[in-house]
Amino acid sequence: MPTFDIVSKIDGQTLDNAINTAKKEILNRYDFNDSKSSVELDKKTNEITVITENDMRLKAIQDAIISRMVKHNLDPGSMDLGKEEYASGNMLRKEIKIREGIDKETAKKIVKSIKDSGLKVQASIMDDQVRVQAKKIDDLQAVIALCRKEDFGQPLQYINMRN
């Protein structure tokens, strides 16, 4: 039976390149001259830590990261922008988490949407992905089109199409 998987993943190397490019862009900007700002990516936890002096610079760094992610074909919708907190002295710190995998609530929404569509497919939740099976590939392509139309709050990719 033809199947495919719905996942939410980000390529770690492409994310690292986007963050490094954003860092270089920030260091070369005139308004960041004599700034103690820093941007670090923890590859194990997929978390970006931004430390800077004020809200204006924090917003500029965020915008630079988002624009670099878009230019590297990464969806900035996968970023979970947390709240900024005060670090030592007059510095601000912000932890930006990169969401990977489909959580249970989103997976249930996807499966419900597929079942409500009336297509003759079977959708099942497997860990952090959703597997869809059908007798015809056309039904699977209809499911992909359906999922692309709806917004589930995070970017989705469609992989492992098997016949």
QUIFENVEN-V64559 format. One record per helix or strand. SS is the DSSP state (H for helix, E for strand). FROM is the first residue (numbers start at 0). TO is the last residue. If there is no record, write none. Layout:
BEGIN
ss=SS from=FROM to=TO
ss=SS from=FROM to=TO
END
This chain:
BEGIN
ss=E from=1 to=6
ss=H from=11 to=26
ss=H from=29 to=31
ss=E from=37 to=41
ss=E from=46 to=51
ss=H from=54 to=70
ss=H from=75 to=77
ss=E from=78 to=85
ss=E from=91 to=97
ss=H from=103 to=115
ss=E from=120 to=125
ss=E from=128 to=133
ss=H from=136 to=148
ss=E from=156 to=161
END
